[in-house]
Amino acid sequence: MASNEHNLQRFLDVLTELGGQAGNQRLAETLGWQDSTYQRIKAQLIEDGRIRTGRGRGGSVALTDGADAVTPKAVRNPVRTNQATQREPTSKSNGDRNGGAGTYSQAFNAIDKAMRNDEGLASELDYAEQTSWLLFLKYLDDMEHEWADEAALKGKTYTPILTKPYRWQDWAAPKTGDGRHDPNALTGSDLIEFVNGKLVPHLKSFKDSTVQADSLQYKIGEIFSEVSNRFRSGYTLRDVLQIVDTLSFGSSEAKHELSDLYETRIKRMGNAGRNGGEYYTPRPLIRAMIQVVQPQIGETIYDGACGSAGFLCEAWEHLRRRDLSAKDWDTLQRKTFYGQEKKSLAYVLGVMNMILHGIDAPNIRHYNTLSDSVMDIQQKDRHDIVLANPPFGGGERKEVQQNFPIRSSETAYLFLQHFIRKLKAGGRGAVVIKNTFLSNTDNASIELRRELLASCNLHTVLDCPSGTFQGAGVKTVVLFFDKGAPTRKIWYYQLDPGRSMGKTNPLNDADLAEFVQLQKTKPGGEKSWTVDVADVDAATCDLSVKNPHAPEAAPQRTPQQIIDDMLARDLETAKLLAQVRAML
């Protein structure tokens, strides 16, 4: 933190010595910094209102009033203080290294356009995967420059993670002496051969038994053990690399805008296929779940089916504040968020999503959560909070089912057992699950409901409308429960946005505002009611959503009544036809 503030003040001092205004190239040369460091400090000072951009072909900056003070890092991290509102749009980024007016959204659009020209990339899933590993390497390069500068300020030597020829500046964005893209940079088949034959194998090697699993080095090896380069044209890849090189991860504003764009990409990817809910849980629903659970700094948060890490990212946004101490900031960075994900693409998306949100070394494992016996979970493995949307309908093999006391081929049922046992005593959980779980009559469903009621206080059930999950094709509920005491009463809330849900009309924060507010006191109403567990059928433990305030449906007719009605109508029709014949 101190070194970063030193850089901020030095930037201002040098700019003052140059008359309060200077071109980017002249200022950077005077400072003697790496380009990534210059862009990061410049972006932060613009964000803080200490400098402003000037005009001119090469770009310039100038001091503003009050530019003699530096804002501490703890204050510079922007947060959403009202989690019930949508993300506010961020201002134009400073991602254009040449001082132009290009924005990150334009860069992402340009990346998409370039990718569509490559025959190796066929869908939104491919675009998301390939963008992810390129963004990751650009992020790593920016951070390496920052860490090197910080070490130099302390009089220490920094040992880089990546060395020549695997550094971003060597193969992805080599520059000439005047800072322009090197025309002799690898391209065409040479670039593809280098990436596939040298770069990716080298990065895979970081996943070594001698490296700690929570280190950034191990994450590098893990990621590149799961993704591969799908570009077939080295010319297309070169075009994309030049666009990615304009993006900067140096400021909180930059990361904020990039995270918004990345979330949009994940959402589009989720909507592109039938299994949309697998990659994307609606963020308004996640935010409502977090507001009910109310995590606190110092508690651990876990998602054993984290996908693109939407729950962990939103929990991070909820917890971080402007006035965090250095200790609390470190706790959030390293000792709060934990996840596991089985699928390779989702794992990579999750790691990159957390990095863009500001978590430097995410504690996400690429691992099949269900492969471990829940009976082996120990106290040290447990967490304070579980937030999750486990996959529905997947059929697990019999050897996996052996890890659970209640055996079922329904993946979500196995995850729910896992989550119950992963919670500490007094821990809090919020889990999305199919609404049929509440009423199914198979043995596994009944036994799991019985266990949930006996071991946890299932205090709230949120009934979500059809269309909440794009492409999922199932109705869902959210179970809110506390570990350690049996359930006595359950409060139900039937969410009714008053409209049909769809891609063009998705769930929003305002739809859930009433639920979040009423959940605190759990009153009765047209859309809410309470059920006493003593009144639940002990044999079936049926917990299905039955709104007592809804108008009663007309009783269904018996088969005999239907046949009698049909015969009566036939007789009436025959009489009418006879009358018409008599008139002819």
N, C-alpha and C positions, 0 to 999 in steps of 0.2 A: 504494500500500500504506500509506504513512504517513498519508494523509488518512483512509483507512478506519479505521485504528487510533485516530486522533484522534476520529472520530465515536463509536467504541465507548466510549472513555474519557469523552467528554463526556456520553453517555447515562447512564453510571454515576454521574458527578459530579452531574448534575442530579437524578437519582433519589435520590441520597444527601441532597441539599439539601432535597428534598421529604419527607424522613423515612424513606426506604428503601422506600416503597411509594406508588404513585400510579395513578390511572386513566389509561387510554390517551389519552383526549382531553386531559386536563389536562397530561400529560407532553409530548404532541406539540405543544401550543400553547406550552409553555414553551421547548421546543427550537427551535421555529420552522422545522421541516423540512417538506419535501414528504412526503405520506403514504407514497409508495413508499420513500423513504429511511428513514422511521421504522420501517416494517414490516421492511425489510431488516436494519437494525441490531438491532432487537428480536429477530428470528428468530435472528440470529447469536449474540446473547448467551444466548438460551435454549439454543441448541445447545451452546454452550461451558459451560453450567451456571452462568453468572454471575447470571442472573435466573430467576425462575419466574413463571408466570402465576398471577394471583389470581382471586378470585371477584367476582361483581358483574355486573349487567346490561350495563354498558358495557365490561366487561373491564378488568383492571388487571394490573400487574406489580410484583414485589417483589425486592429484593436477596436473594441467597443467600450462604452463607458463602464467603469467598474471592473476592468480587466486585470486588476492588480491582486485579486484574491483567487485562491484555488478551492474548489468545492471538494470536501473529503469523499473518498470512494463510497462510503456507506450511504451518502446522500445521493450519489449519482445513479443508483440503480432504480430505474423507474418501475413503479408497481401500479397495479390496478387496485385502488383502495376500496372500490365498490365492486365486489365480485358478481353482483347481480346484473351488471351492465355488460354490453358487448365491448370487445376490444376497441379502443379508439384508434383511428388511423394514425399511422406515424408520418412524420414529415419526410420530405425527400432525403434520400440517403446521400452519403458522401462516398459512394462506392466507386465512382468514376475517378480513376487515379490521375487523369489528366485535367481534373478540375471542371469537367463538363457537367451538364445537367441531367445525365442519365440516372434513372432510379433502379432500385433492385427489382421492382416488378417488371420493368422493361428488360432487364437482364434475364430474368426467368423466362419471359416470353420468347426472348431471342434464343435461349437454350432449347426450349421446346421446338421452336421452328427449325433449328439446326438438326435436332434429333430425328425429326420426322423425315429428314432426307436420308437417314441411314437405314439400310435394309435389315440390319441386325436388331433394330429396336421397333417393336410392333405395337406396344400398348402403354397405357399410363403406368402400369406396374414396372415396365422396363425403364421408362423415363425417371420414375422415382428412385429406382435402384441405382441407376447410373449417375444421376445427379448427386445421390447421397455419398458415394465413395469419392467423387471429385470434390465435393464441398468439404468432406472430412480432411482430405489431404491439404486443401487450401487453408482450412482452419488450423491444422497442425503447423503449417509453415508460418502463419501469422503468430501463433503462440511461441514457436521456437525463437523467432526474432525478438519477441517481447521478453522471454526468459533470458536470452543472451544479453539484452540491454540491462536488465535488472541485475544480473550477475556482475556485469562490468561496473556498474555503479557501486557495488559492494566490494569491488576489488577481487572478485572471484572469477574462476574460469568455468564457463558453461560447456558441458559435454552434450552435443546435440544428439537427438534420437535418430534422425536421418542424416546420413552423410552423402557426399558426392558419389555417384551420379543420381542418387535417389531423391535428392531435395527437389522441392517444387521449382526452385529457380534454375535447376539444372536441365530438367526435361520438359516440364509443363509450361514454364513461362520464362525462358532465358531472355535476357535483355542485352542490348548493345550499350556502349558507353554513355549514350545520351538518353538512356531509359526507354528506348523503343523496343518493340518485339524483335527478337533476332530473326532475320530472314533465313538463316541457316538452321533454325530449330528443326528437330526431328518432325517429319510429317509423312503422310502416306503410309506405305507398308512398313517403313522403318520405325515409325512411331508405334504401330500396332505390335510389331515384333518386340520392341523394347518393353512395352507395357506387359504383354502376355508372357514373354520369355524371361524377363529380368525383374521388373518392378514388382509385380504381384507375387512371384515366388519369394522375393526378398522380404516383402511385408508379411507374408505368411509365417516366415521363420521367427517372427517376434513372439509367436505363441509357443513358448518354450517352457519346459517344466521348471527352469531355474528362475523364471520371471513371476513375480507375484500376480495373482489373478485380478487384483483390484487396481493394478497399475495401468497407465496409459499405454505402455509398450504392449502389454498383454491384449488390451482392447484392439490395438492395431492388428496384431496377429489374428485375433478372433474374427474381426470384420473381414479381413482379406482371405480368411479360410472359408468364408461363406459367400462372398460375392466374386464375380468374375467380370472382366471387361467384355461387354457385348457389342461394342462398336466394331464394325467391319471396315469402315472407311477411316483411314488415318487423317484424311482431310477434314472430315466431319468432326472427329475428335479434336483436331487442332483448333477448329473454329470454336468449339465449346470450351476448350481450355482457355482461350483468350478472353472469353466472356466471364468465366468463373474467376479469372485472375483480377477482374475489376472489382470483385466483391471483397469487402474488408470486414473482419470480425473483431476489430480493435475496440469499438465502443459499445456501450449498452444499447444505444439507439440502433446501431447497425444490427446487433443480434436480435433486437425486438422486431425489426422489420423483416429480417430473414426468417425468424421463427413463424411470423404470421404467414409469409409466403409458403413456407414449408408445410405448415398445417393445411393450407389450402390445397397443396399438391397431394397430401395424404388423403384429404377428403375426396378429391377428384378420383384418386386411385380406388378408394373404397366404393365410390358410386359406379365405378366402371364395370364391376362384375356382380354376380349374384350374391357373393359373400361380403357385401359391403360392411356389415357390422364387425367382420373379422379384423378389419384394419382401422375402422373409424367409429368411435363412440361419440355421439353428439356432445359437443363441449358444454352447452347449457345444462344437459343432464348431469354431466360430471361435476360441474360447478355447484349444482344444487346438492348433490350427494356430499360434496366436501363441506358445504355450509352446514349441513345437518350433523356431520361427524365432528366438525370443528377440531382439526389437528392442531397441535401446539408444538412450538420449537422445543426440541429435546425428545420428542416422540419419534418412533420409526414408522415408516409407511411402506406397505408391501403390496405388490401386485404380481402374483405368480403366473399370470397370463397377460403380460403387459403390452403385447402387440407394439404399436407405435408409441407407447409410453404416454398416452394422453392423460391418464389419471395422475401419473407422477409429475408431469409437466404442470398440470393445473394446480396440483397441491403445492408445488414450488411457487407458482404465481400467488397463491393464497397466503403463503407463509412469509415471503420476503417483504421487508418493509424498509423505509428510508432510514430508520434510526437503529438498524441492527448493529450490534457490537461485532468486533472482529471474531470473537469466540462463537457467537451465534451464526455468523456468516459461514465460518468453517464447519459448524455442525450441520448446517443445511447442505453445504457442498459435499460433505464426505460421510455423514453418519445419520442420514435421514431417509433417503429414498432407495428402495431395493426392489428389483424386479427380475423375473425370469421369463424367457420366451423360447418356444420350441422352434418356430419357423425362421429360416435364415433371413428372408427379406424383411419380415417384421422386426427381427432383432436389429438389423442394420438401421432401419427407419427409427426405431426407438432410441438407439444410441445417438444418432445424429439429431433427432428432435430434442433430446435433453441437452445436448451440447449447444444447440442454437438458442435454447431457452436460458442458457447461462450456467449449466452444471458441467464443469470442465472434465470430470472423469466419472461418468455415470456408473453406478453399481448395478448394472444389468448383466445377467449371465445368459449365455446361449445354452439353454438346458431344458429338457422335458421335465417339467415340474412333477408330473404324475408318475415318473419312473422311480420315485423314492417312496418307501413305505411310510404312511402317516404315523404308524406306531413308533417309528424311530425319531420323530421330532422331539427335540429336547428344549429346555427352557431358553438356552442361548440362541436357539433358532427362531424364537417367537418374536412377534412384533406388536406394537401398540395399536396399529390401524391397518385394516385391509380394505383396499378399494379395487374393485375388479369387475370386468365384464368377460367371464370365461366363455370359450367357444361352446356353441350349442350343437347337439345332434351328432357329434363325432362318435364313431364307434371305436372304443379302445379294445386292444387285444386282451385275452384272458390273463396273460402273465402280468399285465399292468393292473388289471382289476384285483389281482391278488394282494396288492399293496393297500387295500382299503377294507375295513370291516363290513361296509355295506357295498356289495359288488353290483356294478351296473355297467352297461356298455355306453350309457349316456355320459359324455365327457363332463358336462356341467355338474352332474351329481358328484363325480369324483373330485372335481375342483372345490365344490362346496364343503365336502368333508375335509379336504386339505386346508381350506381357509379357516374353518372352525378350530382346527388343531394348531394352526400357525399363530393364532391370537394369544396374547398373554391374558392372564386373569384380569378382568376389568377392561380388556381391549375392545375396540369398536370396529364394526364391519359394515360395509355397504356394498352389496353384490347384485349385479343384474342377472336375472335368470328368466327362462320361459315361464309364462304364467301357468302353464299346465302342470308345473311342479307342485302348485298348491292343491291340486285336485286329483292327479293321477292315482289310480287304484292299484297299481302294481306294487309288489312287496318293497322294492327299493325306494320308491317315492314315499310310501307310508313310513318306513323305518327312518328315512332321512328327515322327514318332517318331525317325527317323534324325537329324534336325537337333537335337532335344532331347538325344539321347544324345551327340552330338558336341560340342555347344557348352556343355552344362551337366552337372553331376554330379547325376543323378536318383537321390538316395540313399535315398528312402523313398516307398513307395506305400501309402496307407491305403485299404483296401477297405471302403466303407460299406454297411450293410445296406439292404435295401428298406424304404421308409417313412421314411428319414432326412429327406427333403424332403416335407412335406405337399403333396399335390396335384400333385407334379411327375411322378410316374409313371415315373421312370427310376432305375436304379442308378447310383451315382456312386463315383468314387475321388478322393482328394486326392493331387496330385503335389507332392512337396517336392524342390526342386532348388537348387543353387548355380551361379552363372554363372562360366564361365571355365576349367573343366577338364572333360574328357570323363568319361562314366560308366564305372566299372569294375564296381561291384556295386550291386545294388538290394535293399533290405530291404523285404519285404512284411509287412503286418499285416492280418489279416482280422478286422474288428470284429464281434463277436457278442454283443449284449446279453443273449441268452438269452430273448428274448421278441419278440412281434410288435410292430412299431412302428406308431403311429397317433396321431391327435389327442389321445386321452386317455392315451396312453402314449408320449410323445415321448422323444427322445434327451436324456440328462442328463450332467452332468459326471462322475459316477461311472462311467458307461459307458466313458469315454475315459481314465480315470486310468491304467489299465494300459498303454495304448498310449503315453501321454506318458512314463511311467517307462521302459518298455522301449526306446523309440526312442533313448535316450541311448547305449545299448550295443549295440542291434540283435542280441539273441540269437535263436537258433532255438527253436521250441516248437510246440505243437499249432496255434496261430493265427499263427505267424510263421515266415518262412524267408527265405533270401538267394539271389538269382540272380546268377550271374556273367555279365556281358554277353558274354564270349567264347563262352558256350554258347547265346546267342540266335541264331536263324536270321537270317543276314545279309540274305537276300532279302526277308523279310517284317517283320523287326524286331518280331515278335510278343512283346508284353510282358504278355499277359493273365494274370489272377490264377488260378493253378493251385496250390492248396495241396497239397504233397506228402504231408502228414500226414492228409489227408482220406481216408476209406475209398473204395476204387475202386468206381465205379458198375458195375453189371452191363453187359456188352457188349450193344449193341442187336442185335436179330435182323434178319436180312436179309429182304427181301420174300418170297423163296422159302420161308424157314423159317416165316414168318407164315402163308402159304397152306397149307403142309403141316400146321401145327398146327390150323388151322381145319378142314381136311378130316378129320383124325384125330378131332377132337371130334364132327364131324357123323356119322362112322361109328359112334362109340360111342353117340351119341344114337339112331341108327337101330336098333342092337341092343337098347337098353333098351326102345324103343317096341314092337319085335317081341315081346319077352318079356311086356310088359303085355298085348298083344293076345291072346297064347296063353292068358293067364289068364282072359280074359273068357268 
